[in-house]
Amino acid sequence: MDGTLVDTEPYWMVTERELAESHGAPWTEEDSLNLVGNNLIDTGLYMRKRMAVDLEPEVIVEQLLDGVIEQIRLAVPWREGARELLADLNAAGVPCALVTMSYWRSVEPILEFLPEGSFAAIVAGDEVERGKPHPDPYLKAAALLGVDPADCLAIEDSNTGATSAETAGCAVLCVPNHVPIPAGEQRMFAETLVGLRAENLPVLS
């Protein structure tokens, strides 16, 4: 979701910086980029150590979610071509799953702006024990769709997400956004989602 369907990574970055500043702690763009695509509890652990504060990771995560959701409700920053591709896949009868490390309460405001049933399955970060880069989120999504992961194409914007999908057995279409993604055997690359449709999505040769 974050960085692929919607470009909310800047929202996370602003909220992380503001949280760190509220504790008088240093925070850099590099810190934020290190967290792109991560499981939120891992983000909480990173920030707790970086800020040197006595806050539980879960508390840090909830404060981050508050800030991000507030910004989402003001404006949903859709990535170009994302909604059009999703609509075309739905029209073509291709089952789609949303696999995100964001928690359900930050997924819901995004879903409000999409047609009902846009996703046949949703896996949020607070619904898996091990998040990305582990394969668990994509394995769960494939199971909910009733398909083999090998028959799935994941669309990801970070190496963390691509690793999760690739390890689960999915082919991955990488559309880098804020961070670079290295090449991999199961990975294909596109600069944008604009113009992509069900009939011209790339496949592994």
N, C-alpha and C positions, 0 to 999 in steps of 0.2 A: 504494500500500500504506500508507505512513506517513501517517496523518491521515485516510484514507478507509476502508480495511479495518480497520486497527488504529490506535489513537490513541497511537502511539509518539513523537509530537513531544515530549512532556515528557521522554521518555528521552533524546532527542537533546539537549534543552536542558540537562538535568542534566549530561550527559557533556561538553558543550561548556564549561560553566561550570567544572567540575572540572578539565578540561584546562588552561584558561586560568589558573585559580588555582594549578595546580601549577607554572606558569612565572612566577608573580607578576604576571600580566597582568590588566588590567581586562576585565570581561565583563558585559554587561547583557542584560536580557530583549529589548531592541530588537535587539541583535546577533543573538540566536537567531531572532527573528521575521523578520529580513532573510534568513535562510537556509532558511526553510521551502520545501520543494519543489525546492530547488536540486540541480543536479549536484554530487556529492560532491567532485569535484576543485575546483570553484568554491568550495565550502565550505572546503576545505583551503587554498586560496589566500587567501581572506578571513581565516581564522584566523591564518595565518602572518603576514600584514600587521598584523592587529589585535594579536597577541601580541608582534610584533617578535622572532620567534625564528628561528633558522637550522635549521628543519626542513623537509624536502621536503613538499609538499602530500599526496603519497601516504602518507607516514608519519603525518601528522595524521589522514588518513582512516582508516587501519587502527586507530589508537588510539581514534578515535571509535566505530568498529564494535565493537571489543572491549567498550567500556563499554555500548553499546546492547544487544548480544547477551546480555551477562550479565544485564541487566534483563529482557529478553524471556524468558529461560529461567526466571526466577522467576515471571513472570506475563505473559500475553498480553492486552493491553488492547483487546479487540475494540470497535469502534464499534457502537453500537446499531443493529440492523436489517441490518448488513452481511452477516453469515453467512446470515441468513434469505433475503435477496435473492439472494445467490450460489447458494444451494441451489435456490431456485425457478427461477432462470434455467437452471441445469443440468438440472433436471427437465423444463423446457419445451424443452430441446434448443437453447438459445441458446448459441453458442460464446463463451466468455469468455477474455479475456487479462488478465494482470496486467502493468501497465506501471509500473515503479518506478525511482527513481534510487538506491535502496539496492542494495548489491552482493549477489551470490548468497549469500554466506555469512550475510547477515542475513535473506535471504528464506527460506532453508531451515527455520529454526526455526519460522516462521509456518506454512509448508506442512505441517509435522508434525501440526498441530492441525486440518487440514482434510481432508475426504474425498479420497482419491486421484482425480486427474483433474478436480479442481474448476476448473482452468484449462487450456484447450486450448493456450495459448501463454503464455510468460513472457518478458518483456524486462527485464533488470536493468541497473542503471547501469553496470556494468563490461562490458556487451556492446554498447554503442554508443559511437561516437567523439564524437558531440555529444549531450549530454543535454538535458533540459528546460531552458529554454523552447523549444529547437529542435524541429522536428516529427519528427526522426529516430526517437525511441522509438515513437511511435504509428504512423508509417509502417511500421516493422519489424513491429510487432504485427499490423497489418492484413494485411501480406504473409504472416505466419506462419499467420494464420487463413484466408487465401485469400479475403479480402473487400475491397471498396472502402472506404477510410476514410470516404467519404460515407455509407456504410451502417452506420457504427459510432456508438455512443453511449459517450462517455467519462464517467466519474464522477471528479470532481476536487475537492480541498479547498483549492487555492491558485491564485493567478493564474498562477504559473509553470507549473503543470501544465495549467491551462485553456488557456493560450497555446500550449503544445506541441500539445495535442489539436486546438485550433481551427485552428492553422496547418497541421496535417496534413490538415484537411478534415473532421474529426469534429464532430458535434454534441456539446455538453458539458453534462452535468448538474452544476452546481456546488453542493456541500454545504459551505459555509464552516465551518471549525473554529477554528483559531487566528488566522487572518489574513483580512481582508476580500478579496472578489473583485469587481472592477468588472464592470459589465454588458458584453455583447458580442453581436454579431449571431447567433453560433452558440451562445449560452449561455442555459441555463435554470437556475432556482434552486429548491432545496428546503432546508428547515430540517433535515431528518433523512432517513435511509434507512428508518426504522421505517414499516412498512405498505406499502412499495413492493414490487411484484411484477412479473413479466414482463408481465402484461396491463395494468398501470396506470403503467408508466414514462412520463414525459412525453416528447412529441416536439415538434419545431419545427413551428410552423404554417406 
